Amino acid sequence: MNDELTEVLAPYQGQRGALIPVLQRVQNELGYLSEDAVQEIAKFLRISTSEIFGVLTFYAQFRTTPTGKNIVRVCRGTACHVKGGARILSEVQKQLGIQPGETTPDLEYTLETLACIGACALAPTMVINEETHGQMTIKKVAELFVRNAEGD
């Protein structure tokens, strides 16, 4: 096991009830929960890997595959839907060449959808990492990804 994982797990040794906080911390450190990480967590907490995978698959917050450096979230809420959110999602999919829940092969982008971003007045909206982009159009989406591809 790598030193980074040992350091994250150390305070929780043998604490079965700490599974979710441990999974959250390990995912924050590693970016996702690999099979190797799950095996190490199981040893530390003295629980089965199948129990851990049961938790991982139940909660949407956990990832078992690497994510991109940039997380793109497209709103599917009512206001965004009414103002063309489906077209925005379609354009993002076209620009990135992936579907929601997927990551580009170069690990640059992960695409997700959300029920509501909470910026309804700016509909349709999307978020890249922590930056909200409102009143999106197909043209704005294309320009945004061209700009990001150029390192801007």
N, C-alpha and C positions, 0 to 999 in steps of 0.2 A: 504494500500500500504506500502511496506517496505521502510525503510529509505534510502536504497541504491538507489532505483528507484526515490524517491523524489528528492534526491540530483542531479541525472543525469538530470532529467526533469526540475528542477527549472528555469534554465536560458532561457528556451524555452516556458514558460507559454503563451498560447494563440497565438503562432506564427505558423499559418497553413503552411507557406512556409518552415518551418524547419523540415518537416516530415522525409525526408531521413537522415539528420544528426542525428536526434533524434533516429531513428531506428538503425542506425549504432552504436551510443553510447550505447544504451540499450543492443544491441546484444553483444557488446564488454564486457559489465559489466556482463551480465547474461549468455552469451554463446549461447543463442538463444532467439527468441521472443515468449514467451508463450502467451496463450490466455488472461491470467490475465494482462500481461504487455501491450498487445495491447489495452485492455480496459482502462487501466490507461493512456496510451499515447493519446487515443481518448479524454478522459476527459480533459487532460492538453492542448491539441491543439485545442479542440472544433471542432473535425471532427468525422465522423462516423467510426465505426470499419470496415464497408464494404469498405470504401475508403482506409483504411490502409491495409486491406487484399488484395485489388487490387494492391497496390504497392508491398506488400510482394511477391505476386505470379508473378509479372512482372519481378522483379530483382532477378537474381540467387544468389546474394550475401547474401540474407536474409534466415535465417533458422527458422522454426517454431517447430522444434523438437530438443532435446538435442544432442549435438555432443560429440564425444569421447574425452578423454584427449589427444589422439594422432590423428592427421589428416594425413592420408596417401593419397597422390595424385600420380596417375600413369599417365604418359604422353602418349597421343594418337596422337602426332604429326607425321608428315611424316617420319622423320628420325627414330624415335622410332618404328613406325609401320614397316618400312622396316627391322629393326634389331630385330624384334621379340617382340615388345611391347605387342601384344595380348597375348602371352604366359606368359609374366610377370604379366599382369593384371589377367589372369586366375589363376596363382599361388597365387597371393595376395588374391584373392577371396577364394581360397581353404584354405589358411592358416587362414584367419579371419572368414570364414564361412558367409560372407556377400557379397552383390552386391554393385556396385557404388551407392552412395546416401544413403547408410544404415550405421547404427552404431551398433557395437556389443552390446549384451544385458548388458554386464558389464560396458558399457560406456567407454571402454578402447580405442577403435579405431573407426574412421569414415573413410570410403573409398570414394574417389572422383576421377574423371578423369579430365584431363585438355587437351585442344587442343594443347598446347605446353608449356613446362616448360622453354624453352630457353637455354637448355644445350645440343644442338643437337650433339656436338662432343662426348658426353658421352653416347649416345643412346645405348640401351634403358635406360630411367631414371625414377626415382620415387623420391618423396620428402616425408619425414616423419617430420612433423612439419616444421622446417626451414632447415633441413639437406638434401641436395641432395645426392642421391645414383646413381652412373652411372655405365654403362656397366653391367647392371643387367643380371643375369641368374636365372633360376629356383632354382638352388642350393643356390645362394646368397640370394634370397628372403626367402627361408626356413630358412637359417642360421640367417638372420636378425630378423625374428620374434621369433625364438627360443631364441636368445640373448635378445630381448626386453622382452620376457615372463619371463626370469630369472632376470629381473631388471638391466641388464647391460647397 
